[in-house]
Amino acid sequence: MATKNLFASAKKEVKPTAATKDKEEIDISTLTDEKGKPRFPGSAQLLVDFQKYHAQAKEAEAMLKTKGAEIKEIGLEIWTEKFEKEGTRPESFIMKGMHETEVDGKPVKTEGRLMFISSDSYKKVDEIAATVLESKYGCIERKEVFFFDNDLLQKHGELISEAILAIKGMTDEEKANLIKKKEEVSIKKGTIENVQLIESITGKVEKPKKVAKDAPPVFEKFGSVRELISKVEPTFSLKNI
């Protein structure tokens, strides 16, 4: 039989929620086979070891997050200095250092090495932040997204399913409101690679007194690379090598 209403057939099935109850506890270390021998020898030790390493992993994860943040700050400082000096987005680079400790009264040296990587992706911004960044850096991208009003789809699903262009049971106001539109704002890809913008910041070019109407935007010298980075927050990551 043919489906009469596409929206009705697409409705999500609601499954009954199981009642919450106490979980059964099974002592796997005491389970035996038909001969009375342990079915899972060493299982208790496995459980204890798992919990121990899980706790250590959580502690290690917290330490990685803390140490990683400190290392990123160092990498960002060096990366920004290179950016200001070279006037272009620096390539990834390796940070290394020789750490010396003493073991059994003897000096032991261990080298640490991490790659500092910058990505052409930025923090999410709302309309207020986008307006500020757009006026100062011109680095905002705006995209219109269209979507249906869900309440009206629920109300007139059968009519829409038959023929959206031939709907007669909807008022003119409802038809006008059926499709919604919102604007998404984001920081443009390539912002930290925008030569014109970076040159404006570093002062390597002067803004011309007269600019043709159809000419690309030219930004006055302002702030610093550090300020730009702090405003758009590119993604930085570390890679163990």
C-alpha positions as CSV (number, residue, x, y, z in Angstrom):
1,M,0.0,0.0,0.0
2,A,1.4,3.4,-1.0
3,T,2.3,5.9,1.7
4,K,-0.2,8.7,2.0
5,N,1.8,11.0,4.2
6,L,5.6,11.2,4.0
7,F,5.8,13.0,7.3
8,A,3.7,10.5,9.2
9,S,5.9,7.6,7.9
10,A,9.0,9.5,9.0
11,K,8.0,10.0,12.6
12,K,10.4,8.6,15.1
13,E,9.3,5.4,16.9
14,V,9.0,5.9,20.6
15,K,10.3,3.0,22.6
16,P,9.2,2.3,26.1
17,T,11.8,3.2,28.7
18,A,13.0,0.4,30.9
19,A,12.4,0.9,34.6
20,T,15.6,1.6,36.6
21,K,16.6,-1.1,39.0
22,D,19.6,-2.3,40.9
23,K,22.1,-4.1,38.8
24,E,22.9,-7.7,39.5
25,E,26.3,-8.3,41.0
26,I,28.3,-11.4,39.9
27,D,31.5,-12.5,41.6
28,I,33.3,-13.8,38.6
29,S,36.3,-14.8,40.7
30,T,34.2,-17.5,42.5
31,L,32.6,-19.1,39.4
32,T,33.6,-22.7,38.8
33,D,33.1,-25.3,36.1
34,E,31.5,-28.7,36.4
35,K,34.8,-30.0,38.0
36,G,34.9,-27.3,40.6
37,K,37.8,-25.4,39.0
38,P,37.7,-21.6,38.6
39,R,36.2,-20.7,35.3
40,F,38.1,-17.4,35.1
41,P,41.4,-17.7,36.9
42,G,43.0,-14.4,37.6
43,S,39.8,-12.4,36.9
44,A,39.9,-10.6,40.2
45,Q,43.4,-9.4,39.5
46,L,42.2,-8.2,36.0
47,L,39.4,-6.2,37.6
48,V,41.7,-4.6,40.2
49,D,44.4,-3.8,37.5
50,F,41.8,-2.3,35.2
51,Q,40.6,0.1,37.9
52,K,44.1,1.0,38.9
53,Y,45.2,1.8,35.3
54,H,41.9,3.6,34.6
55,A,42.6,5.8,37.6
56,Q,46.2,6.4,36.4
57,A,44.9,7.1,32.9
58,K,42.6,9.8,34.2
59,E,45.4,11.3,36.3
60,A,47.7,11.2,33.3
61,E,45.0,12.7,31.1
62,A,44.7,15.6,33.5
63,M,48.5,16.1,33.5
64,L,48.7,15.9,29.7
65,K,46.0,18.7,29.5
66,T,47.9,20.9,32.0
67,K,51.4,20.3,30.6
68,G,50.1,20.6,27.1
69,A,48.5,24.0,27.8
70,E,51.8,25.2,29.2
71,I,53.8,23.9,26.2
72,K,51.3,25.5,23.8
73,E,51.8,28.9,25.4
74,I,55.5,28.6,24.8
75,G,54.9,27.4,21.2
76,L,52.5,30.3,20.6
77,E,55.0,32.8,21.9
78,I,57.6,31.5,19.5
79,W,55.1,31.2,16.6
80,T,53.9,34.7,17.1
81,E,57.4,36.1,17.1
82,K,58.2,34.3,13.9
83,F,54.9,35.6,12.4
84,E,55.8,39.2,13.3
85,K,59.3,38.8,12.0
86,E,58.5,37.0,8.7
87,G,55.2,38.6,8.0
88,T,53.6,35.3,6.9
89,R,52.1,32.4,8.7
90,P,54.9,30.2,10.1
91,E,55.1,26.6,9.2
92,S,54.9,23.9,11.8
93,F,58.1,23.5,13.8
94,I,59.6,21.1,16.3
95,M,60.3,22.2,19.9
96,K,62.9,20.2,21.7
97,G,64.8,20.3,24.9
98,M,67.4,18.2,26.8
99,H,66.3,17.4,30.4
100,E,69.0,16.2,32.8
101,T,68.2,14.1,35.9
102,E,70.3,12.0,38.2
103,V,69.9,8.2,38.5
104,D,72.0,6.3,41.0
105,G,74.3,9.3,41.3
106,K,74.8,9.5,37.6
107,P,73.5,12.2,35.2
108,V,71.0,11.0,32.7
109,K,69.9,13.1,29.8
110,T,66.5,12.7,28.1
111,E,65.4,14.7,25.0
112,G,61.9,15.9,24.7
113,R,60.4,16.6,21.2
114,L,57.0,17.9,20.2
115,M,55.8,19.4,16.9
116,F,53.8,22.7,17.2
117,I,51.1,22.9,14.5
118,S,48.8,25.7,13.6
119,S,45.6,25.1,11.7
120,D,43.4,27.3,9.6
121,S,40.4,27.0,11.9
122,Y,39.2,29.4,14.5
123,K,37.0,29.9,17.5
124,K,33.2,30.1,17.1
125,V,31.8,33.7,17.3
126,D,28.4,35.2,17.9
127,E,26.9,38.1,16.1
128,I,28.4,40.7,18.5
129,A,31.9,39.3,18.2
130,A,31.5,38.9,14.5
131,T,30.5,42.6,14.1
132,V,33.7,43.7,16.0
133,L,36.0,41.4,14.0
134,E,34.4,42.3,10.7
135,S,34.8,46.0,11.3
136,K,38.4,45.7,12.4
137,Y,39.8,42.8,10.4
138,G,37.2,42.1,7.7
139,C,37.7,38.4,8.5
140,I,34.0,37.3,8.9
141,E,32.1,35.0,6.6
142,R,28.3,35.2,6.5
143,K,26.2,32.3,5.2
144,E,22.4,32.2,5.0
145,V,20.8,28.9,6.0
146,F,17.2,28.1,5.2
147,F,15.0,25.6,7.0
148,F,11.4,24.7,7.5
149,D,9.4,25.8,10.4
150,N,8.8,22.6,12.3
151,D,5.5,23.6,13.9
152,L,4.0,24.3,10.5
153,L,5.3,21.1,9.1
154,Q,3.6,19.2,12.0
155,K,0.4,21.1,11.4
156,H,0.3,20.8,7.6
157,G,2.4,17.7,7.0
158,E,-0.2,15.9,4.9
159,L,-0.9,18.9,2.6
160,I,2.8,19.5,2.1
161,S,3.3,15.8,1.4
162,E,0.7,15.9,-1.4
163,A,2.1,19.0,-3.1
164,I,3.8,21.9,-1.5
165,L,3.1,24.2,-4.4
166,A,-0.6,23.4,-4.5
167,I,-1.4,24.0,-0.8
168,K,-4.8,25.7,-0.3
169,G,-5.4,25.0,3.4
170,M,-2.7,27.3,4.6
171,T,-3.0,31.0,5.1
172,D,-0.8,33.5,3.3
173,E,0.9,34.3,6.6
174,E,1.6,30.6,7.2
175,K,3.0,30.2,3.7
176,A,5.3,33.2,4.2
177,N,6.5,31.7,7.5
178,L,6.9,28.1,6.4
179,I,10.6,28.6,5.4
180,K,12.8,30.1,8.0
181,K,16.2,31.7,7.5
182,K,19.1,32.3,9.8
183,E,22.5,33.7,9.2
184,E,25.6,31.8,10.4
185,V,28.8,33.8,11.0
186,S,32.3,32.4,11.2
187,I,35.8,33.6,10.9
188,K,37.0,33.2,7.3
189,K,39.3,30.4,6.3
190,G,42.7,31.9,5.4
191,T,42.5,34.7,7.9
192,I,46.0,34.2,9.2
193,E,47.3,33.8,5.7
194,N,45.7,37.0,4.4
195,V,48.8,38.8,3.0
196,Q,47.0,42.1,2.7
197,L,45.7,41.9,6.3
198,I,49.0,40.9,7.7
199,E,50.9,43.5,5.8
200,S,48.5,46.1,7.2
201,I,49.2,44.9,10.7
202,T,53.0,44.8,10.3
203,G,53.0,48.1,8.6
204,K,54.8,46.9,5.4
205,V,52.2,48.7,3.2
206,E,50.5,52.0,3.5
207,K,46.8,52.5,2.9
208,P,46.3,54.5,-0.3
209,K,44.4,57.8,0.1
210,K,41.9,56.9,-2.6
211,V,40.4,53.5,-3.2
212,A,38.3,52.5,-6.1
213,K,34.7,51.3,-5.3
214,D,35.3,47.9,-6.8
215,A,38.7,47.4,-5.2
216,P,39.3,44.8,-2.5
217,P,39.1,46.0,1.1
218,V,42.3,47.6,2.4
219,F,42.8,47.8,6.1
220,E,44.6,50.5,8.0
221,K,47.6,49.7,10.1
222,F,46.4,48.7,13.6
223,G,47.2,46.6,16.6
224,S,49.6,43.7,16.2
225,V,49.8,40.1,15.1
226,R,49.4,39.1,18.7
227,E,46.2,41.0,18.9
228,L,44.8,39.4,15.8
229,I,45.7,35.9,17.1
230,S,44.1,36.6,20.4
231,K,40.9,37.8,18.7
232,V,40.5,35.0,16.2
233,E,42.1,32.2,18.2
234,P,43.5,29.8,15.5
235,T,43.6,26.1,16.5
236,F,47.0,25.0,17.7
237,S,48.0,21.4,18.4
238,L,51.0,19.4,19.6
239,K,52.2,16.2,18.0
240,N,54.4,13.7,19.7
241,I,57.3,12.7,17.5
